[in-house]
């Protein structure tokens, strides 16, 4: 899984898969009509996102409704069985499956969504609560292409919540305005953990059916058929790997609680990367009183203690608050009964799963590069085609695998007083990630120097003397460098600039006054600017814009103004124009006194900008 910094926003795979696997739930009617009464299939709603605010480690909202509007203006009933809590920064580049419901057949041209305005909760990078008032709690968006429900097994509705667009600074502080986008989902949806109880087993077909629930609140999602193959890691309730699928099915019982990580496929099955048989207590419920995701700040292996920053309370928030109030950190202990599990499913290709169908992978790769796009950067492929697994993965672990900076998921059977005894400690990110600002690039492409943030666990934990300490990042074992955007485009390490924000994945060593990080992956924060397009050439995908404000630094020297730009291959358009063609049409038909203003994300230096994400709006002179 990706670290919490990667949570660029969030997609709501409300599983509009008009039919998820063996779900085949009956169709729901339409609250306001919603197309024909015939079944279009199941819907799967996904949540995912766009770049996040670097000052926050979590941003939780409760989605209360999601509906579809067809081309005749008719609206479906709510696709959610109940309110759905989502941490927009906690999806690790994955999707959350909110519900599986039937929907009428039809062609849908709009998605409407609403949140509970009282539910928005944020925490800064130190774990402290941040007050963010909500000024808009409902919104709508047109999908990039109409959502056609015609009985296909799976038609996902991909709700993207662009956190940067939701957080608006009016000068007196940030406020939250709910915004969504509905981009196409161009590959299998990689799901965050799906929890459910086994209802049917088919060992001869290497599949079983679970009645899924949302992990945070046990709200029902629906039945899902889980498929395993030779690459699926199968774990017992102690985190030990089964020797074979036959042993796994022998141990699997009807009613058993399982946790599944995997990919939602077009045939509406969930192809599992890992399946873990979870603990069951005597009444068969098997749910802890508190479940917390956190980052290790301090570690004392001699006394079985660690101090963690709270990143997200997945369940049991009342128990946690009763015990520690709003304290952003808490102390955890463990004993011989504590189960340690390594759940680091992240791959060194920065989260992209290897395609199990090589022909399909080659076809996707060919389509990606046959668009005729002029692009002199050559560094925005979406990665993952040639990188293998990093060798880490799911399996048993021990306290010796703990380290400062690791992200953990911890489960507690009680949560009364510190130190809190963990029933289960699951390592989500075995190798720590270090966040900071590039300080020196003279030795590129071999190494560079970074200054870590004061709130970085390595600084808090004493592995680095201070936020002013030169930390040398070596690149001999570097596998990928990518931009922190939903498409995760690869970039060349030569693109790094002084004052650029980076997140370095790797092992830290050396004296705290002169530490070194052996980097394997570098995630680069995109710069963010606001401006007005002055020229636009659709044939060359280039133009110029007048910069009115730089919200997040691009690093390097001051930018030229007007700023030349080129669109990247993986360019994402939203706002008034959902495509480059629509942007060009808007620009060519501006009336006197009208301007095409944009918020753009990407890379830039003294020669110009390469843009990857652009939200547009037509404004008028007052």
C-alpha positions in Angstrom: 0.0 0.0 0.0 1.1 3.6 -0.5 1.9 5.9 2.3 -0.6 8.4 3.6 1.2 11.2 1.7 0.1 9.6 -1.6 -3.5 10.1 -0.9 -4.0 12.6 -3.5 -7.6 12.8 -3.0 -10.0 10.0 -3.3 -12.1 8.0 -5.7 -15.4 6.7 -4.8 -15.8 3.5 -6.5 -19.3 3.4 -5.3 -19.1 0.3 -7.2 -21.4 1.4 -9.8 -20.4 -1.7 -11.3 -23.8 -2.4 -12.4 -23.2 -5.8 -11.4 -20.3 -6.9 -9.2 -19.3 -10.4 -9.6 -21.9 -12.8 -8.2 -23.7 -10.0 -6.6 -26.5 -9.8 -9.0 -28.6 -7.7 -6.6 -32.0 -6.8 -7.8 -32.3 -3.4 -9.4 -33.3 -0.4 -7.4 -35.9 1.9 -8.6 -35.3 5.5 -9.3 -35.9 8.0 -6.6 -36.8 10.5 -9.3 -37.4 8.0 -12.1 -33.9 7.2 -13.3 -34.3 5.7 -16.7 -36.1 2.5 -17.6 -37.3 0.1 -15.0 -35.3 -2.7 -16.5 -32.1 -3.7 -14.8 -28.9 -2.0 -15.9 -26.9 -4.1 -13.5 -25.0 -3.4 -10.3 -23.2 -0.1 -9.6 -19.8 0.0 -7.9 -18.8 3.4 -6.5 -15.1 4.2 -6.1 -13.5 7.0 -4.2 -10.1 8.4 -5.1 -8.5 11.7 -5.4 -6.2 14.4 -6.7 -3.2 16.0 -5.0 -3.6 16.7 -1.3 -2.6 19.5 0.9 0.9 18.9 2.2 0.0 20.4 5.6 -2.6 17.6 6.4 -2.2 13.9 7.1 -5.9 13.1 7.2 -9.1 14.7 5.9 -12.3 12.6 6.6 -15.8 13.3 5.3 -19.0 11.3 5.4 -20.7 10.9 2.0 -24.5 10.8 2.5 -25.8 10.4 -1.0 -24.7 9.6 -4.6 -27.2 9.6 -7.4 -27.1 9.4 -11.2 -29.1 11.7 -13.6 -29.9 10.3 -17.1 -30.1 12.1 -20.4 -33.8 12.7 -19.8 -33.2 14.5 -16.5 -34.4 11.6 -14.3 -32.5 10.9 -11.1 -31.9 7.5 -9.5 -32.4 6.8 -5.8 -29.5 7.1 -3.5 -26.8 4.5 -4.5 -25.6 4.4 -0.9 -27.3 2.1 1.6 -26.2 4.5 4.3 -23.7 7.3 5.1 -20.1 6.4 4.1 -17.1 7.8 6.0 -14.0 8.2 3.9 -10.5 9.5 4.7 -9.7 11.4 1.5 -6.0 11.3 2.2 -5.9 7.7 3.3 -6.6 5.7 0.2 -3.0 5.0 -0.7 -3.7 5.4 -4.4 -6.4 2.9 -4.1 -10.2 2.9 -4.3 -12.8 2.4 -1.6 -15.8 0.3 -2.4 -18.8 1.9 -0.8 -21.7 -0.1 -1.9 -23.1 -2.5 -4.5 -26.6 -1.6 -5.6 -28.8 -2.2 -8.6 -29.6 0.7 -10.9 -31.9 1.0 -13.9 -30.7 0.6 -17.4 -30.0 3.9 -19.1 -27.5 6.5 -20.2 -26.4 8.8 -17.3 -24.8 12.2 -18.0 -24.5 13.6 -14.4 -23.4 12.4 -11.0 -24.7 14.2 -7.9 -23.1 13.8 -4.4 -23.5 15.2 -1.0 -21.7 15.0 2.3 -22.6 15.7 6.0 -21.2 19.2 6.6 -20.7 18.3 10.3 -18.5 15.3 9.4 -15.4 17.0 7.9 -12.5 16.4 10.2 -8.8 17.2 9.4 -5.5 16.6 11.1 -2.2 18.3 10.4 1.1 16.5 9.9 1.7 16.6 13.7 -1.6 14.8 14.2 -3.4 17.8 15.7 -7.1 18.5 14.8 -7.6 21.3 12.3 -10.9 23.3 12.1 -12.1 23.6 8.5 -15.6 25.1 8.0 -17.7 23.6 5.2 -19.2 26.1 2.8 -20.6 23.7 0.2 -21.8 20.2 1.0 -23.3 19.1 -2.3 -22.1 19.1 -5.8 -22.4 17.5 -9.2 -20.3 16.7 -12.2 -20.6 15.3 -15.7 -18.6 12.2 -16.4 -15.9 12.3 -19.1 -18.1 10.0 -21.1 -21.7 9.0 -20.4 -22.2 6.2 -18.0 -24.1 3.5 -19.9 -25.8 0.9 -17.8 -26.7 -1.9 -20.2 -26.4 -5.1 -18.2 -22.6 -5.4 -18.4 -21.1 -7.1 -15.4 -19.2 -4.1 -14.2 -19.6 -0.4 -14.9 -17.6 1.5 -12.3 -18.4 5.1 -11.4 -15.2 6.8 -10.5 -15.7 9.7 -8.1 -12.6 11.7 -7.8 -12.4 14.2 -4.9 -9.7 16.8 -5.8 -8.6 17.8 -2.3 -6.7 20.9 -3.5 -9.9 22.2 -5.2 -12.0 21.4 -2.1 -9.7 23.4 0.2 -10.1 27.0 -0.6 -8.2 29.8 1.2 -10.2 33.0 1.5 -7.4 34.8 3.3 -8.9 34.3 6.8 -8.3 30.5 6.7 -9.2 27.5 4.7 -12.8 26.3 4.0 -14.1 23.1 2.5 -16.1 23.2 -0.7 -17.2 19.8 -1.9 -16.1 19.2 -5.4 -16.0 16.0 -7.5 -14.8 14.8 -10.9 -15.8 11.7 -12.8 -12.8 10.7 -14.9 -12.7 7.4 -16.8 -11.3 4.4 -15.1 -8.8 3.0 -17.6 -7.7 -0.1 -15.8 -8.8 -2.5 -13.1 -9.7 -0.7 -9.9 -7.2 -1.4 -7.1 -9.3 -1.6 -4.0 -8.4 -0.7 -0.5 -9.1 -3.6 1.9 -12.5 -5.3 1.5 -13.8 -6.9 4.7 -16.5 -9.6 4.6 -17.9 -12.9 5.8 -17.7 -16.0 3.7 -21.0 -17.2 2.4 -20.0 -19.7 -0.3 -16.8 -21.6 -1.3 -15.8 -23.0 -4.7 -12.4 -24.6 -4.1 -12.3 -26.3 -7.5 -12.7 -22.8 -9.2 -10.3 -21.0 -6.7 -13.0 -18.6 -5.7 -15.4 -17.9 -2.8 -18.1 -15.3 -2.1 -18.2 -12.9 0.8 -20.9 -10.6 2.1 -18.8 -7.4 2.2 -19.0 -4.7 4.7 -17.2 -1.4 5.0 -14.2 -1.8 7.3 -14.8 1.5 9.1 -18.4 1.0 10.3 -19.5 -2.5 9.2 -22.2 -1.0 6.9 -23.3 -3.6 4.4 -21.8 -3.4 0.9 -23.0 -6.5 -0.8 -21.8 -9.9 -2.0 -18.5 -10.1 -3.9 -16.9 -13.1 -5.6 -13.2 -13.3 -4.7 -10.9 -15.1 -7.1 -7.4 -16.3 -6.2 -4.5 -17.4 -8.4 -0.9 -18.5 -8.0 0.2 -14.9 -7.1 -2.4 -14.5 -4.3 -0.9 -14.5 -0.8 -3.1 -16.5 1.6 -2.7 -15.8 5.3 -4.1 -17.4 8.4 -5.3 -15.4 11.4 -1.8 -15.3 12.8 -0.3 -13.8 9.6 1.3 -17.1 8.6 1.1 -18.0 4.9 -0.7 -21.2 3.9 1.4 -23.7 2.0 -1.2 -24.1 -0.8 -4.7 -23.0 -1.8 -6.0 -26.4 -0.7 -4.8 -25.7 2.8 -6.4 -22.3 2.6 -9.8 -23.7 1.6 -9.6 -26.4 4.2 -9.2 -23.7 6.9 -11.9 -21.4 5.3 -15.3 -21.8 6.9 -18.7 -20.3 6.2 -19.0 -17.2 8.3 -15.3 -16.7 8.6 -14.2 -13.0 8.5 -11.7 -12.2 5.8 -9.8 -9.2 4.6 -9.1 -9.0 0.9 -6.8 -6.7 -1.1 -7.0 -6.8 -4.9 -8.3 -5.6 -8.2 -11.9 -5.2 -9.2 -12.1 -6.6 -12.8 -14.5 -5.9 -15.7 -16.2 -9.3 -15.1 -17.2 -8.0 -11.6 -14.9 -10.4 -9.7 -12.3 -9.3 -7.2 -8.9 -10.7 -8.1 -7.1 -11.0 -4.8 -3.5 -9.9 -4.2 -3.9 -11.2 -0.6 -6.6 -12.8 1.5 -6.3 -12.9 5.3 -8.5 -14.9 7.6 -9.2 -12.4 10.4 -9.7 -13.1 14.0 -13.1 -14.3 15.4 -14.0 -13.8 19.0 -16.3 -16.2 20.8 -19.5 -14.6 19.4 -18.1 -14.7 15.9 -18.1 -10.9 15.6 -14.3 -10.5 15.5 -14.2 -6.7 15.5 -11.9 -4.8 17.7 -13.1 -1.8 19.8 -10.6 0.5 18.0 -8.7 0.4 14.8 -6.1 3.1 14.2 -3.8 3.9 11.3 -0.6 5.7 12.5 3.0 6.5 11.8 5.8 5.4 14.2 7.5 8.4 15.8 9.5 6.7 18.5 10.4 3.1 19.1 11.7 1.3 22.2 12.1 -2.4 21.4 13.7 -3.2 24.8 10.5 -2.2 26.6 7.9 -3.2 23.9 6.8 0.4 23.4 6.2 2.7 20.4 4.8 6.2 20.1 2.6 6.7 17.0 1.0 9.7 15.4 -2.7 9.2 14.7 -3.3 9.4 11.0 -6.8 8.0 10.8 -9.1 6.3 13.3 -10.8 3.7 11.2 -13.2 2.6 13.9 -13.8 3.1 17.6 -13.3 6.9 17.6 -15.4 7.3 20.7 -13.2 4.9 22.6 -10.1 6.6 21.4 -11.3 10.1 22.3 -12.5 9.0 25.8 -9.0 7.7 26.5 -6.7 10.4 25.0 -8.9 13.3 24.0 -7.5 15.2 21.1 -3.9 14.1 21.7 -2.3 13.6 18.3 0.0 10.8 19.6 -0.5 7.7 21.7 1.7 5.0 23.2 1.4 1.3 22.2 2.7 -1.8 23.7 2.6 -5.5 22.7 3.1 -8.9 24.3 3.3 -12.5 23.2 -0.4 -12.5 22.2 0.0 -9.7 19.8 -0.2 -10.7 16.1 2.3 -9.0 13.8 1.6 -9.0 10.1 3.5 -7.5 7.2 0.9 -6.1 4.8 3.3 -4.0 2.7 1.7 -4.8 -0.7 3.3 -1.7 -2.2 5.4 -2.3 -5.3 8.4 -0.4 -6.4 6.6 0.7 -9.5 4.9 3.1 -7.2 1.7 1.2 -6.7 0.8 0.0 -10.2 0.0 -3.7 -10.2 1.6 -5.9 -12.8 -1.0 -6.9 -15.3 -1.7 -10.6 -15.1 -2.7 -10.5 -18.8 0.5 -9.7 -20.7 -1.3 -9.3 -24.0 -3.7 -6.9 -22.5 -0.8 -5.0 -20.9 1.0 -4.7 -24.2 -2.2 -3.4 -25.8 -2.7 -0.8 -23.2 0.9 0.2 -23.5 0.6 0.6 -27.2 -2.5 2.7 -27.0 -0.9 4.9 -24.5 1.9 5.8 -26.8 0.1 5.9 -30.1 -1.7 9.2 -29.5 0.7 11.2 -31.7 1.3 13.6 -28.8 4.3 15.9 -29.3 6.0 15.9 -26.0 9.6 16.7 -25.6 9.7 15.7 -21.9 9.5 12.0 -22.5 9.1 11.4 -18.8 5.4 11.1 -18.1 4.7 7.5 -18.8 2.4 6.0 -16.2 5.0 3.5 -15.2 4.7 0.0 -13.9 5.1 -1.9 -17.2 8.6 -3.1 -16.6 9.0 -2.9 -12.9 8.7 -6.1 -10.9 7.6 -6.7 -7.4 9.9 -5.3 -4.8 10.2 -8.5 -2.9 8.4 -7.2 0.2 4.8 -8.2 0.7 2.2 -9.9 2.8 3.2 -12.4 5.5 4.1 -12.8 9.1 6.2 -10.2 10.9 7.6 -9.5 14.4 8.5 -6.5 16.5 11.9 -6.6 14.9 10.3 -5.4 11.7 9.1 -2.2 13.3 10.9 1.1 12.4 10.5 4.8 12.9 8.5 6.3 10.0 6.6 3.1 9.2 2.9 3.3 8.8 0.9 0.8 10.8 -2.6 -0.3 11.2 -3.2 -1.3 14.9 -6.2 -3.1 16.3 -7.2 -3.0 20.0 -9.6 -5.3 21.9 -9.8 -2.6 24.6 -8.6 1.0 24.7 -8.8 2.4 28.2 -5.4 3.6 29.4 -1.8 3.9 28.0 0.2 2.1 27.0 -2.5 0.5 24.9 -2.0 -3.2 24.3 -2.3 -4.0 20.6 -4.1 -7.1 19.6 -2.7 -6.9 16.1 0.0 -4.7 14.5 -0.1 -4.6 10.7 2.8 -3.0 8.9 1.3 -1.1 6.0 4.6 0.4 4.7 7.7 -1.5 5.7 10.1 1.0 4.4 9.7 4.5 5.8 9.0 7.6 3.7 10.8 10.8 4.4 9.3 14.2 3.5 11.2 17.4 2.9 12.6 20.0 0.5 15.4 19.6 -2.0 18.4 21.6 -0.7 21.3 20.8 -3.2 21.3 19.0 -6.6 25.0 19.5 -7.5 25.7 15.7 -7.5 22.7 14.6 -9.7 22.1 12.0 -11.0 24.1 10.2 -8.3 22.7 11.9 -5.2 21.1 15.1 -3.8 20.6 16.7 -0.5 17.3 17.1 1.3 16.2 19.0 4.4 13.4 17.0 6.2 10.3 18.6 7.6 10.3 19.4 11.4 7.3 17.1 11.7 9.0 14.2 9.8 9.2 11.0 12.0 13.0 10.8 11.4 13.5 14.2 12.9 11.1 13.6 15.8 12.6 10.2 16.5 16.2 11.5 16.5 17.4 9.7 13.4 18.1 13.1 11.9 19.5 15.9 14.2 17.2 18.6 13.0 15.2 20.0 10.0 18.3 21.9 9.0 20.5 18.8 8.8 21.8 17.9 5.3 20.4 14.5 4.5 22.2 12.9 1.6 19.9 10.9 -0.7 21.8 8.3 -2.8 20.2 7.1 -6.0 22.2 3.9 -6.9 19.1 1.7 -6.0 16.5 4.1 -7.3 13.7 2.4 -9.2 11.2 5.2 -9.8 10.6 8.9 -9.6 7.0 10.0 -10.1 4.8 13.1 -9.8 2.3 13.1 -7.0 -0.8 13.1 -9.2 -3.6 10.5 -9.7 -2.0 9.2 -12.9 1.4 9.0 -11.1 3.4 10.0 -14.2 7.1 9.0 -14.2 9.6 11.8 -14.4 13.3 11.9 -14.8 15.5 12.5 -11.8 17.1 15.4 -13.7 13.8 17.2 -13.1 14.5 17.7 -9.4 15.1 21.3 -8.5 16.2 23.1 -5.3 13.2 24.0 -3.1 11.1 21.3 -4.6 9.0 19.2 -2.2 9.8 15.4 -2.3 8.9 12.3 -0.4 11.8 9.8 -0.4 11.2 6.1 0.2 14.2 4.1 1.4 16.4 3.2 4.3 18.0 5.8 6.5 21.4 5.2 8.2 24.4 7.0 9.6 24.9 9.5 12.4 22.0 11.9 13.0 24.3 14.8 12.2 25.2 13.3 8.7 22.5 10.8 7.7 22.0 9.1 4.4 18.9 7.7 2.7 19.3 4.9 0.2 16.4 5.8 -2.0 14.3 3.3 -4.0 11.3 5.6 -4.8 10.9 9.4 -4.9 7.5 11.1 -5.1 7.7 14.7 -6.2 5.0 17.2 -5.3 3.8 19.1 -8.3 3.9 22.9 -8.4 0.6 24.7 -8.4 -0.2 28.0 -10.1 -3.2 30.1 -11.0 -3.3 32.2 -14.2 -4.9 33.2 -17.5 -4.3 31.5 -20.8 -3.0 34.0 -23.3 -2.3 31.7 -26.3 -3.2 28.1 -27.1 -2.2 25.8 -30.0 -4.2 22.6 -30.0 -2.1 21.1 -32.8 1.1 21.3 -30.8 -0.5 21.0 -27.3 1.3 24.2 -26.3 0.5 27.7 -25.2 1.4 30.5 -22.9 -0.3 31.8 -19.7 0.0 34.8 -17.5 0.7 33.7 -14.0 -1.3 35.5 -11.3 -0.3 33.4 -8.3 2.0 30.5 -7.4 0.3 28.5 -4.7 2.9 25.7 -4.3 6.5 26.1 -5.3 7.9 24.6 -8.5 11.4 24.9 -7.2 14.3 26.4 -9.1 14.6 29.9 -10.4 11.7 32.3 -10.9 9.3 31.4 -13.7 9.1 33.5 -16.9 5.9 35.5 -17.4 4.2 34.9 -19.7 4.9 31.2 -19.0 5.2 28.8 -22.0 3.6 25.5 -21.4 3.1 22.1 -23.0 0.5 19.5 -22.0 1.7 16.1 -20.8 0.4 12.9 -22.4 -1.3 12.0 -19.2 -2.9 15.4 -18.9 -6.1 15.6 -16.9 -8.7 18.3 -17.6 -11.5 19.3 -15.3 -13.7 22.3 -14.6 -15.3 24.2 -17.6 -13.3 22.0 -20.1 -13.1 18.2 -19.6 -10.7 17.7 -22.5 -8.1 19.6 -24.6 -10.6 19.9 -27.4 -13.2 21.5 -25.1 -10.5 23.8 -23.7 -9.5 24.9 -27.2 -13.2 25.5 -28.1 -13.7 27.6 -25.0 -10.6 29.7 -25.7 -11.4 30.3 -29.4 -15.0 31.5 -28.5 -14.2 33.8 -25.7 -16.3 37.0 -25.8 -14.8 40.5 -25.3 -14.1 40.9 -21.6 -14.0 37.1 -21.0 -10.9 35.2 -19.9 -10.0 31.6 -19.5 -8.5 31.3 -16.1 -6.9 28.1 -14.8 -5.4 26.3 -11.9 -2.5 24.1 -13.1 -0.3 21.5 -11.6 2.9 20.2 -13.0 6.6 20.9 -13.4 8.2 24.2 -14.4 11.6 25.9 -14.7 13.1 28.9 -16.4 12.3 27.4 -19.8 8.6 26.8 -19.2 6.1 24.4 -17.7 4.9 20.9 -18.4 1.3 20.7 -17.1 -0.4 17.5 -16.0 -3.6 18.7 -14.4 -5.7 21.8 -15.3 -8.9 23.1 -14.0 -10.4 25.8 -16.1 -13.1 28.5 -15.7 -14.4 31.3 -17.9 -14.3 34.6 -16.0 -15.5 38.1 -17.0 -14.3 41.6 -16.3 -16.3 43.4 -13.7 
